[in-house]
Amino acid sequence: MRFALPLGTTFFMTFLVSGVATWRAIGLSLGAFETWMTSWMISWAVACPAMYFVMPRVRRWLGFFVEER
């Protein structure tokens, strides 16, 4: 779960966010799907390793503010 959660989270979030950003930038034109998929793969390649680095630090930081049950 430790490795699957950041992988899955970044997979779906970058898919959605890059889709919205592509749609806002170029609309539903020819080539929009290809542009979206290219943007998605680039953003996922950046987001996934970043999540592995950032998630433990965010968890620790949130531990100061949120009580776990």
mmCIF file of the N, C-alpha and C atoms, coordinates in Angstrom:
data_MODEL
# 
_entry.id   MODEL 
# 
loop_
_atom_site.group_PDB 
_atom_site.id 
_atom_site.type_symbol 
_atom_site.label_atom_id 
_atom_site.label_alt_id 
_atom_site.label_comp_id 
_atom_site.label_asym_id 
_atom_site.label_entity_id 
_atom_site.label_seq_id 
_atom_site.pdbx_PDB_ins_code 
_atom_site.Cartn_x 
_atom_site.Cartn_y 
_atom_site.Cartn_z 
_atom_site.occupancy 
_atom_site.B_iso_or_equiv 
_atom_site.pdbx_formal_charge 
_atom_site.auth_seq_id 
_atom_site.auth_comp_id 
_atom_site.auth_asym_id 
_atom_site.auth_atom_id 
_atom_site.pdbx_PDB_model_num 
ATOM 1   N N  . MET A 1 1  ? 0.831   -1.193 0.000   1.00 0.00 ? 1  MET A N  1 
ATOM 2   C CA . MET A 1 1  ? 0.000   0.000  0.000   1.00 0.00 ? 1  MET A CA 1 
ATOM 3   C C  . MET A 1 1  ? 0.875   1.256  0.000   1.00 0.00 ? 1  MET A C  1 
ATOM 4   N N  . ARG A 1 2  ? 2.022   1.162  0.643   1.00 0.00 ? 2  ARG A N  1 
ATOM 5   C CA . ARG A 1 2  ? 2.910   2.323  0.752   1.00 0.00 ? 2  ARG A CA 1 
ATOM 6   C C  . ARG A 1 2  ? 3.336   2.856  -0.613  1.00 0.00 ? 2  ARG A C  1 
ATOM 7   N N  . PHE A 1 3  ? 3.542   1.964  -1.573  1.00 0.00 ? 3  PHE A N  1 
ATOM 8   C CA . PHE A 1 3  ? 3.963   2.383  -2.908  1.00 0.00 ? 3  PHE A CA 1 
ATOM 9   C C  . PHE A 1 3  ? 2.783   2.500  -3.875  1.00 0.00 ? 3  PHE A C  1 
ATOM 10  N N  . ALA A 1 4  ? 1.732   1.737  -3.645  1.00 0.00 ? 4  ALA A N  1 
ATOM 11  C CA . ALA A 1 4  ? 0.583   1.741  -4.553  1.00 0.00 ? 4  ALA A CA 1 
ATOM 12  C C  . ALA A 1 4  ? -0.257  3.007  -4.410  1.00 0.00 ? 4  ALA A C  1 
ATOM 13  N N  . LEU A 1 5  ? -0.404  3.526  -3.208  1.00 0.00 ? 5  LEU A N  1 
ATOM 14  C CA . LEU A 1 5  ? -1.239  4.708  -2.990  1.00 0.00 ? 5  LEU A CA 1 
ATOM 15  C C  . LEU A 1 5  ? -0.723  5.939  -3.746  1.00 0.00 ? 5  LEU A C  1 
ATOM 16  N N  . PRO A 1 6  ? 0.549   6.308  -3.621  1.00 0.00 ? 6  PRO A N  1 
ATOM 17  C CA . PRO A 1 6  ? 1.030   7.462  -4.400  1.00 0.00 ? 6  PRO A CA 1 
ATOM 18  C C  . PRO A 1 6  ? 0.965   7.212  -5.909  1.00 0.00 ? 6  PRO A C  1 
ATOM 19  N N  . LEU A 1 7  ? 1.220   6.000  -6.329  1.00 0.00 ? 7  LEU A N  1 
ATOM 20  C CA . LEU A 1 7  ? 1.158   5.655  -7.748  1.00 0.00 ? 7  LEU A CA 1 
ATOM 21  C C  . LEU A 1 7  ? -0.258  5.848  -8.283  1.00 0.00 ? 7  LEU A C  1 
ATOM 22  N N  . GLY A 1 8  ? -1.237  5.284  -7.598  1.00 0.00 ? 8  GLY A N  1 
ATOM 23  C CA . GLY A 1 8  ? -2.628  5.395  -8.027  1.00 0.00 ? 8  GLY A CA 1 
ATOM 24  C C  . GLY A 1 8  ? -3.173  6.801  -7.912  1.00 0.00 ? 8  GLY A C  1 
ATOM 25  N N  . THR A 1 9  ? -2.837  7.484  -6.840  1.00 0.00 ? 9  THR A N  1 
ATOM 26  C CA . THR A 1 9  ? -3.316  8.847  -6.633  1.00 0.00 ? 9  THR A CA 1 
ATOM 27  C C  . THR A 1 9  ? -2.808  9.774  -7.730  1.00 0.00 ? 9  THR A C  1 
ATOM 28  N N  . THR A 1 10 ? -1.516  9.727  -7.996  1.00 0.00 ? 10 THR A N  1 
ATOM 29  C CA . THR A 1 10 ? -0.962  10.602 -9.027  1.00 0.00 ? 10 THR A CA 1 
ATOM 30  C C  . THR A 1 10 ? -1.460  10.219 -10.413 1.00 0.00 ? 10 THR A C  1 
ATOM 31  N N  . PHE A 1 11 ? -1.684  8.941  -10.630 1.00 0.00 ? 11 PHE A N  1 
ATOM 32  C CA . PHE A 1 11 ? -2.188  8.478  -11.929 1.00 0.00 ? 11 PHE A CA 1 
ATOM 33  C C  . PHE A 1 11 ? -3.518  9.143  -12.262 1.00 0.00 ? 11 PHE A C  1 
ATOM 34  N N  . PHE A 1 12 ? -4.467  9.066  -11.347 1.00 0.00 ? 12 PHE A N  1 
ATOM 35  C CA . PHE A 1 12 ? -5.796  9.606  -11.608 1.00 0.00 ? 12 PHE A CA 1 
ATOM 36  C C  . PHE A 1 12 ? -5.858  11.129 -11.502 1.00 0.00 ? 12 PHE A C  1 
ATOM 37  N N  . MET A 1 13 ? -5.158  11.695 -10.547 1.00 0.00 ? 13 MET A N  1 
ATOM 38  C CA . MET A 1 13 ? -5.208  13.152 -10.393 1.00 0.00 ? 13 MET A CA 1 
ATOM 39  C C  . MET A 1 13 ? -4.551  13.857 -11.577 1.00 0.00 ? 13 MET A C  1 
ATOM 40  N N  . THR A 1 14 ? -3.407  13.386 -12.034 1.00 0.00 ? 14 THR A N  1 
ATOM 41  C CA . THR A 1 14 ? -2.779  14.024 -13.183 1.00 0.00 ? 14 THR A CA 1 
ATOM 42  C C  . THR A 1 14 ? -3.609  13.826 -14.439 1.00 0.00 ? 14 THR A C  1 
ATOM 43  N N  . PHE A 1 15 ? -4.291  12.687 -14.554 1.00 0.00 ? 15 PHE A N  1 
ATOM 44  C CA . PHE A 1 15 ? -5.181  12.444 -15.690 1.00 0.00 ? 15 PHE A CA 1 
ATOM 45  C C  . PHE A 1 15 ? -6.275  13.507 -15.739 1.00 0.00 ? 15 PHE A C  1 
ATOM 46  N N  . LEU A 1 16 ? -6.935  13.719 -14.608 1.00 0.00 ? 16 LEU A N  1 
ATOM 47  C CA . LEU A 1 16 ? -8.032  14.691 -14.549 1.00 0.00 ? 16 LEU A CA 1 
ATOM 48  C C  . LEU A 1 16 ? -7.545  16.130 -14.722 1.00 0.00 ? 16 LEU A C  1 
ATOM 49  N N  . VAL A 1 17 ? -6.515  16.494 -13.995 1.00 0.00 ? 17 VAL A N  1 
ATOM 50  C CA . VAL A 1 17 ? -6.042  17.875 -14.025 1.00 0.00 ? 17 VAL A CA 1 
ATOM 51  C C  . VAL A 1 17 ? -5.471  18.236 -15.393 1.00 0.00 ? 17 VAL A C  1 
ATOM 52  N N  . SER A 1 18 ? -4.701  17.345 -15.985 1.00 0.00 ? 18 SER A N  1 
ATOM 53  C CA . SER A 1 18 ? -4.158  17.651 -17.312 1.00 0.00 ? 18 SER A CA 1 
ATOM 54  C C  . SER A 1 18 ? -5.268  17.720 -18.352 1.00 0.00 ? 18 SER A C  1 
ATOM 55  N N  . GLY A 1 19 ? -6.322  16.927 -18.188 1.00 0.00 ? 19 GLY A N  1 
ATOM 56  C CA . GLY A 1 19 ? -7.461  16.992 -19.098 1.00 0.00 ? 19 GLY A CA 1 
ATOM 57  C C  . GLY A 1 19 ? -8.176  18.327 -19.016 1.00 0.00 ? 19 GLY A C  1 
ATOM 58  N N  . VAL A 1 20 ? -8.422  18.794 -17.808 1.00 0.00 ? 20 VAL A N  1 
ATOM 59  C CA . VAL A 1 20 ? -9.076  20.084 -17.616 1.00 0.00 ? 20 VAL A CA 1 
ATOM 60  C C  . VAL A 1 20 ? -8.189  21.212 -18.149 1.00 0.00 ? 20 VAL A C  1 
ATOM 61  N N  . ALA A 1 21 ? -6.902  21.164 -17.848 1.00 0.00 ? 21 ALA A N  1 
ATOM 62  C CA . ALA A 1 21 ? -5.981  22.211 -18.304 1.00 0.00 ? 21 ALA A CA 1 
ATOM 63  C C  . ALA A 1 21 ? -5.877  22.236 -19.823 1.00 0.00 ? 21 ALA A C  1 
ATOM 64  N N  . THR A 1 22 ? -5.834  21.060 -20.454 1.00 0.00 ? 22 THR A N  1 
ATOM 65  C CA . THR A 1 22 ? -5.770  20.993 -21.905 1.00 0.00 ? 22 THR A CA 1 
ATOM 66  C C  . THR A 1 22 ? -7.047  21.537 -22.520 1.00 0.00 ? 22 THR A C  1 
ATOM 67  N N  . TRP A 1 23 ? -8.176  21.151 -21.985 1.00 0.00 ? 23 TRP A N  1 
ATOM 68  C CA . TRP A 1 23 ? -9.466  21.633 -22.481 1.00 0.00 ? 23 TRP A CA 1 
ATOM 69  C C  . TRP A 1 23 ? -9.559  23.151 -22.366 1.00 0.00 ? 23 TRP A C  1 
ATOM 70  N N  . ARG A 1 24 ? -9.119  23.700 -21.232 1.00 0.00 ? 24 ARG A N  1 
ATOM 71  C CA . ARG A 1 24 ? -9.159  25.151 -21.035 1.00 0.00 ? 24 ARG A CA 1 
ATOM 72  C C  . ARG A 1 24 ? -8.194  25.867 -21.975 1.00 0.00 ? 24 ARG A C  1 
ATOM 73  N N  . ALA A 1 25 ? -7.064  25.242 -22.272 1.00 0.00 ? 25 ALA A N  1 
ATOM 74  C CA . ALA A 1 25 ? -6.048  25.903 -23.096 1.00 0.00 ? 25 ALA A CA 1 
ATOM 75  C C  . ALA A 1 25 ? -6.369  25.859 -24.584 1.00 0.00 ? 25 ALA A C  1 
ATOM 76  N N  . ILE A 1 26 ? -6.808  24.684 -25.082 1.00 0.00 ? 26 ILE A N  1 
ATOM 77  C CA . ILE A 1 26 ? -7.008  24.565 -26.536 1.00 0.00 ? 26 ILE A CA 1 
ATOM 78  C C  . ILE A 1 26 ? -8.411  24.162 -26.939 1.00 0.00 ? 26 ILE A C  1 
ATOM 79  N N  . GLY A 1 27 ? -9.258  23.855 -25.981 1.00 0.00 ? 27 GLY A N  1 
ATOM 80  C CA . GLY A 1 27 ? -10.631 23.469 -26.293 1.00 0.00 ? 27 GLY A CA 1 
ATOM 81  C C  . GLY A 1 27 ? -10.709 22.083 -26.901 1.00 0.00 ? 27 GLY A C  1 
ATOM 82  N N  . LEU A 1 28 ? -11.851 21.774 -27.472 1.00 0.00 ? 28 LEU A N  1 
ATOM 83  C CA . LEU A 1 28 ? -12.065 20.458 -28.083 1.00 0.00 ? 28 LEU A CA 1 
ATOM 84  C C  . LEU A 1 28 ? -11.738 20.529 -29.573 1.00 0.00 ? 28 LEU A C  1 
ATOM 85  N N  . SER A 1 29 ? -10.485 20.731 -29.882 1.00 0.00 ? 29 SER A N  1 
ATOM 86  C CA . SER A 1 29 ? -10.052 20.851 -31.269 1.00 0.00 ? 29 SER A CA 1 
ATOM 87  C C  . SER A 1 29 ? -9.395  19.548 -31.726 1.00 0.00 ? 29 SER A C  1 
ATOM 88  N N  . LEU A 1 30 ? -9.072  19.506 -33.000 1.00 0.00 ? 30 LEU A N  1 
ATOM 89  C CA . LEU A 1 30 ? -8.321  18.355 -33.507 1.00 0.00 ? 30 LEU A CA 1 
ATOM 90  C C  . LEU A 1 30 ? -6.969  18.300 -32.809 1.00 0.00 ? 30 LEU A C  1 
ATOM 91  N N  . GLY A 1 31 ? -6.573  17.145 -32.400 1.00 0.00 ? 31 GLY A N  1 
ATOM 92  C CA . GLY A 1 31 ? -5.300  16.984 -31.708 1.00 0.00 ? 31 GLY A CA 1 
ATOM 93  C C  . GLY A 1 31 ? -5.371  17.209 -30.214 1.00 0.00 ? 31 GLY A C  1 
ATOM 94  N N  . ALA A 1 32 ? -6.536  17.561 -29.711 1.00 0.00 ? 32 ALA A N  1 
ATOM 95  C CA . ALA A 1 32 ? -6.667  17.822 -28.274 1.00 0.00 ? 32 ALA A CA 1 
ATOM 96  C C  . ALA A 1 32 ? -6.392  16.559 -27.462 1.00 0.00 ? 32 ALA A C  1 
ATOM 97  N N  . PHE A 1 33 ? -6.880  15.420 -27.938 1.00 0.00 ? 33 PHE A N  1 
ATOM 98  C CA . PHE A 1 33 ? -6.673  14.169 -27.204 1.00 0.00 ? 33 PHE A CA 1 
ATOM 99  C C  . PHE A 1 33 ? -5.189  13.822 -27.126 1.00 0.00 ? 33 PHE A C  1 
ATOM 100 N N  . GLU A 1 34 ? -4.486  13.950 -28.237 1.00 0.00 ? 34 GLU A N  1 
ATOM 101 C CA . GLU A 1 34 ? -3.049  13.649 -28.256 1.00 0.00 ? 34 GLU A CA 1 
ATOM 102 C C  . GLU A 1 34 ? -2.275  14.606 -27.348 1.00 0.00 ? 34 GLU A C  1 
ATOM 103 N N  . THR A 1 35 ? -2.662  15.881 -27.379 1.00 0.00 ? 35 THR A N  1 
ATOM 104 C CA . THR A 1 35 ? -2.020  16.869 -26.509 1.00 0.00 ? 35 THR A CA 1 
ATOM 105 C C  . THR A 1 35 ? -2.280  16.540 -25.047 1.00 0.00 ? 35 THR A C  1 
ATOM 106 N N  . TRP A 1 36 ? -3.512  16.144 -24.745 1.00 0.00 ? 36 TRP A N  1 
ATOM 107 C CA . TRP A 1 36 ? -3.870  15.766 -23.383 1.00 0.00 ? 36 TRP A CA 1 
ATOM 108 C C  . TRP A 1 36 ? -3.029  14.577 -22.918 1.00 0.00 ? 36 TRP A C  1 
ATOM 109 N N  . MET A 1 37 ? -2.942  13.541 -23.737 1.00 0.00 ? 37 MET A N  1 
ATOM 110 C CA . MET A 1 37 ? -2.198  12.349 -23.340 1.00 0.00 ? 37 MET A CA 1 
ATOM 111 C C  . MET A 1 37 ? -0.706  12.653 -23.147 1.00 0.00 ? 37 MET A C  1 
ATOM 112 N N  . THR A 1 38 ? -0.146  13.504 -23.994 1.00 0.00 ? 38 THR A N  1 
ATOM 113 C CA . THR A 1 38 ? 1.257   13.904 -23.836 1.00 0.00 ? 38 THR A CA 1 
ATOM 114 C C  . THR A 1 38 ? 1.443   14.673 -22.542 1.00 0.00 ? 38 THR A C  1 
ATOM 115 N N  . SER A 1 39 ? 0.554   15.622 -22.291 1.00 0.00 ? 39 SER A N  1 
ATOM 116 C CA . SER A 1 39 ? 0.625   16.404 -21.054 1.00 0.00 ? 39 SER A CA 1 
ATOM 117 C C  . SER A 1 39 ? 0.459   15.517 -19.830 1.00 0.00 ? 39 SER A C  1 
ATOM 118 N N  . TRP A 1 40 ? -0.434  14.550 -19.933 1.00 0.00 ? 40 TRP A N  1 
ATOM 119 C CA . TRP A 1 40 ? -0.677  13.648 -18.815 1.00 0.00 ? 40 TRP A CA 1 
ATOM 120 C C  . TRP A 1 40 ? 0.564   12.823 -18.487 1.00 0.00 ? 40 TRP A C  1 
ATOM 121 N N  . MET A 1 41 ? 1.184   12.247 -19.486 1.00 0.00 ? 41 MET A N  1 
ATOM 122 C CA . MET A 1 41 ? 2.365   11.413 -19.228 1.00 0.00 ? 41 MET A CA 1 
ATOM 123 C C  . MET A 1 41 ? 3.519   12.231 -18.649 1.00 0.00 ? 41 MET A C  1 
ATOM 124 N N  . ILE A 1 42 ? 3.699   13.442 -19.139 1.00 0.00 ? 42 ILE A N  1 
ATOM 125 C CA . ILE A 1 42 ? 4.757   14.305 -18.602 1.00 0.00 ? 42 ILE A CA 1 
ATOM 126 C C  . ILE A 1 42 ? 4.446   14.676 -17.155 1.00 0.00 ? 42 ILE A C  1 
ATOM 127 N N  . SER A 1 43 ? 3.200   15.070 -16.895 1.00 0.00 ? 43 SER A N  1 
ATOM 128 C CA . SER A 1 43 ? 2.844   15.465 -15.531 1.00 0.00 ? 43 SER A CA 1 
ATOM 129 C C  . SER A 1 43 ? 2.913   14.281 -14.575 1.00 0.00 ? 43 SER A C  1 
ATOM 130 N N  . TRP A 1 44 ? 2.546   13.100 -15.034 1.00 0.00 ? 44 TRP A N  1 
ATOM 131 C CA . TRP A 1 44 ? 2.620   11.930 -14.164 1.00 0.00 ? 44 TRP A CA 1 
ATOM 132 C C  . TRP A 1 44 ? 4.071   11.550 -13.874 1.00 0.00 ? 44 TRP A C  1 
ATOM 133 N N  . ALA A 1 45 ? 4.931   11.688 -14.865 1.00 0.00 ? 45 ALA A N  1 
ATOM 134 C CA . ALA A 1 45 ? 6.356   11.390 -14.679 1.00 0.00 ? 45 ALA A CA 1 
ATOM 135 C C  . ALA A 1 45 ? 6.989   12.327 -13.648 1.00 0.00 ? 45 ALA A C  1 
ATOM 136 N N  . VAL A 1 46 ? 6.454   13.514 -13.512 1.00 0.00 ? 46 VAL A N  1 
ATOM 137 C CA . VAL A 1 46 ? 6.951   14.463 -12.515 1.00 0.00 ? 46 VAL A CA 1 
ATOM 138 C C  . VAL A 1 46 ? 6.255   14.230 -11.164 1.00 0.00 ? 46 VAL A C  1 
ATOM 139 N N  . ALA A 1 47 ? 4.932   14.052 -11.193 1.00 0.00 ? 47 ALA A N  1 
ATOM 140 C CA . ALA A 1 47 ? 4.141   13.975 -9.958  1.00 0.00 ? 47 ALA A CA 1 
ATOM 141 C C  . ALA A 1 47 ? 4.397   12.707 -9.150  1.00 0.00 ? 47 ALA A C  1 
ATOM 142 N N  . CYS A 1 48 ? 4.561   11.582 -9.807  1.00 0.00 ? 48 CYS A N  1 
ATOM 143 C CA . CYS A 1 48 ? 4.708   10.322 -9.076  1.00 0.00 ? 48 CYS A CA 1 
ATOM 144 C C  . CYS A 1 48 ? 5.979   10.302 -8.219  1.00 0.00 ? 48 CYS A C  1 
ATOM 145 N N  . PRO A 1 49 ? 7.148   10.559 -8.781  1.00 0.00 ? 49 PRO A N  1 
ATOM 146 C CA . PRO A 1 49 ? 8.335   10.600 -7.907  1.00 0.00 ? 49 PRO A CA 1 
ATOM 147 C C  . PRO A 1 49 ? 8.244   11.698 -6.847  1.00 0.00 ? 49 PRO A C  1 
ATOM 148 N N  . ALA A 1 50 ? 7.651   12.829 -7.206  1.00 0.00 ? 50 ALA A N  1 
ATOM 149 C CA . ALA A 1 50 ? 7.504   13.915 -6.228  1.00 0.00 ? 50 ALA A CA 1 
ATOM 150 C C  . ALA A 1 50 ? 6.629   13.472 -5.063  1.00 0.00 ? 50 ALA A C  1 
ATOM 151 N N  . MET A 1 51 ? 5.583   12.733 -5.342  1.00 0.00 ? 51 MET A N  1 
ATOM 152 C CA . MET A 1 51 ? 4.676   12.252 -4.293  1.00 0.00 ? 51 MET A CA 1 
ATOM 153 C C  . MET A 1 51 ? 5.402   11.317 -3.332  1.00 0.00 ? 51 MET A C  1 
ATOM 154 N N  . TYR A 1 52 ? 6.271   10.454 -3.860  1.00 0.00 ? 52 TYR A N  1 
ATOM 155 C CA . TYR A 1 52 ? 7.026   9.553  -2.978  1.00 0.00 ? 52 TYR A CA 1 
ATOM 156 C C  . TYR A 1 52 ? 7.920   10.342 -2.020  1.00 0.00 ? 52 TYR A C  1 
ATOM 157 N N  . PHE A 1 53 ? 8.406   11.480 -2.471  1.00 0.00 ? 53 PHE A N  1 
ATOM 158 C CA . PHE A 1 53 ? 9.266   12.311 -1.638  1.00 0.00 ? 53 PHE A CA 1 
ATOM 159 C C  . PHE A 1 53 ? 8.453   13.158 -0.661  1.00 0.00 ? 53 PHE A C  1 
ATOM 160 N N  . VAL A 1 54 ? 7.340   13.700 -1.112  1.00 0.00 ? 54 VAL A N  1 
ATOM 161 C CA . VAL A 1 54 ? 6.569   14.666 -0.338  1.00 0.00 ? 54 VAL A CA 1 
ATOM 162 C C  . VAL A 1 54 ? 5.600   14.014 0.656   1.00 0.00 ? 54 VAL A C  1 
ATOM 163 N N  . MET A 1 55 ? 4.993   12.893 0.283   1.00 0.00 ? 55 MET A N  1 
ATOM 164 C CA . MET A 1 55 ? 3.945   12.302 1.115   1.00 0.00 ? 55 MET A CA 1 
ATOM 165 C C  . MET A 1 55 ? 4.377   12.027 2.564   1.00 0.00 ? 55 MET A C  1 
ATOM 166 N N  . PRO A 1 56 ? 5.537   11.456 2.828   1.00 0.00 ? 56 PRO A N  1 
ATOM 167 C CA . PRO A 1 56 ? 5.910   11.234 4.235   1.00 0.00 ? 56 PRO A CA 1 
ATOM 168 C C  . PRO A 1 56 ? 6.052   12.537 5.024   1.00 0.00 ? 56 PRO A C  1 
ATOM 169 N N  . ARG A 1 57 ? 6.535   13.569 4.372   1.00 0.00 ? 57 ARG A N  1 
ATOM 170 C CA . ARG A 1 57 ? 6.690   14.848 5.047   1.00 0.00 ? 57 ARG A CA 1 
ATOM 171 C C  . ARG A 1 57 ? 5.337   15.494 5.328   1.00 0.00 ? 57 ARG A C  1 
ATOM 172 N N  . VAL A 1 58 ? 4.414   15.398 4.404   1.00 0.00 ? 58 VAL A N  1 
ATOM 173 C CA . VAL A 1 58 ? 3.067   15.947 4.605   1.00 0.00 ? 58 VAL A CA 1 
ATOM 174 C C  . VAL A 1 58 ? 2.357   15.175 5.719   1.00 0.00 ? 58 VAL A C  1 
ATOM 175 N N  . ARG A 1 59 ? 2.520   13.859 5.718   1.00 0.00 ? 59 ARG A N  1 
ATOM 176 C CA . ARG A 1 59 ? 1.917   13.041 6.775   1.00 0.00 ? 59 ARG A CA 1 
ATOM 177 C C  . ARG A 1 59 ? 2.431   13.464 8.154   1.00 0.00 ? 59 ARG A C  1 
ATOM 178 N N  . ARG A 1 60 ? 3.736   13.663 8.238   1.00 0.00 ? 60 ARG A N  1 
ATOM 179 C CA . ARG A 1 60 ? 4.339   14.072 9.505   1.00 0.00 ? 60 ARG A CA 1 
ATOM 180 C C  . ARG A 1 60 ? 3.836   15.459 9.913   1.00 0.00 ? 60 ARG A C  1 
ATOM 181 N N  . TRP A 1 61 ? 3.785   16.384 8.970   1.00 0.00 ? 61 TRP A N  1 
ATOM 182 C CA . TRP A 1 61 ? 3.319   17.732 9.236   1.00 0.00 ? 61 TRP A CA 1 
ATOM 183 C C  . TRP A 1 61 ? 1.861   17.741 9.681   1.00 0.00 ? 61 TRP A C  1 
ATOM 184 N N  . LEU A 1 62 ? 1.020   16.974 8.992   1.00 0.00 ? 62 LEU A N  1 
ATOM 185 C CA . LEU A 1 62 ? -0.393  16.910 9.356   1.00 0.00 ? 62 LEU A CA 1 
ATOM 186 C C  . LEU A 1 62 ? -0.597  16.262 10.726  1.00 0.00 ? 62 LEU A C  1 
ATOM 187 N N  . GLY A 1 63 ? 0.332   15.405 11.125  1.00 0.00 ? 63 GLY A N  1 
ATOM 188 C CA . GLY A 1 63 ? 0.253   14.783 12.431  1.00 0.00 ? 63 GLY A CA 1 
ATOM 189 C C  . GLY A 1 63 ? 0.237   15.785 13.574  1.00 0.00 ? 63 GLY A C  1 
ATOM 190 N N  . PHE A 1 64 ? 0.791   16.965 13.328  1.00 0.00 ? 64 PHE A N  1 
ATOM 191 C CA . PHE A 1 64 ? 0.768   18.016 14.350  1.00 0.00 ? 64 PHE A CA 1 
ATOM 192 C C  . PHE A 1 64 ? -0.607  18.651 14.493  1.00 0.00 ? 64 PHE A C  1 
ATOM 193 N N  . PHE A 1 65 ? -1.430  18.548 13.456  1.00 0.00 ? 65 PHE A N  1 
ATOM 194 C CA . PHE A 1 65 ? -2.717  19.243 13.435  1.00 0.00 ? 65 PHE A CA 1 
ATOM 195 C C  . PHE A 1 65 ? -3.923  18.313 13.500  1.00 0.00 ? 65 PHE A C  1 
ATOM 196 N N  . VAL A 1 66 ? -3.748  17.079 13.073  1.00 0.00 ? 66 VAL A N  1 
ATOM 197 C CA . VAL A 1 66 ? -4.878  16.141 12.984  1.00 0.00 ? 66 VAL A CA 1 
ATOM 198 C C  . VAL A 1 66 ? -4.614  14.964 13.901  1.00 0.00 ? 66 VAL A C  1 
ATOM 199 N N  . GLU A 1 67 ? -5.602  14.640 14.703  1.00 0.00 ? 67 GLU A N  1 
ATOM 200 C CA . GLU A 1 67 ? -5.475  13.515 15.625  1.00 0.00 ? 67 GLU A CA 1 
ATOM 201 C C  . GLU A 1 67 ? -5.912  12.240 14.914  1.00 0.00 ? 67 GLU A C  1 
ATOM 202 N N  . GLU A 1 68 ? -5.045  11.208 14.928  1.00 0.00 ? 68 GLU A N  1 
ATOM 203 C CA . GLU A 1 68 ? -5.407  9.921  14.339  1.00 0.00 ? 68 GLU A CA 1 
ATOM 204 C C  . GLU A 1 68 ? -6.191  9.094  15.332  1.00 0.00 ? 68 GLU A C  1 
ATOM 205 N N  . ARG A 1 69 ? -7.140  8.331  14.817  1.00 0.00 ? 69 ARG A N  1 
ATOM 206 C CA . ARG A 1 69 ? -7.936  7.456  15.694  1.00 0.00 ? 69 ARG A CA 1 
ATOM 207 C C  . ARG A 1 69 ? -7.438  6.053  15.596  1.00 0.00 ? 69 ARG A C  1 
# 
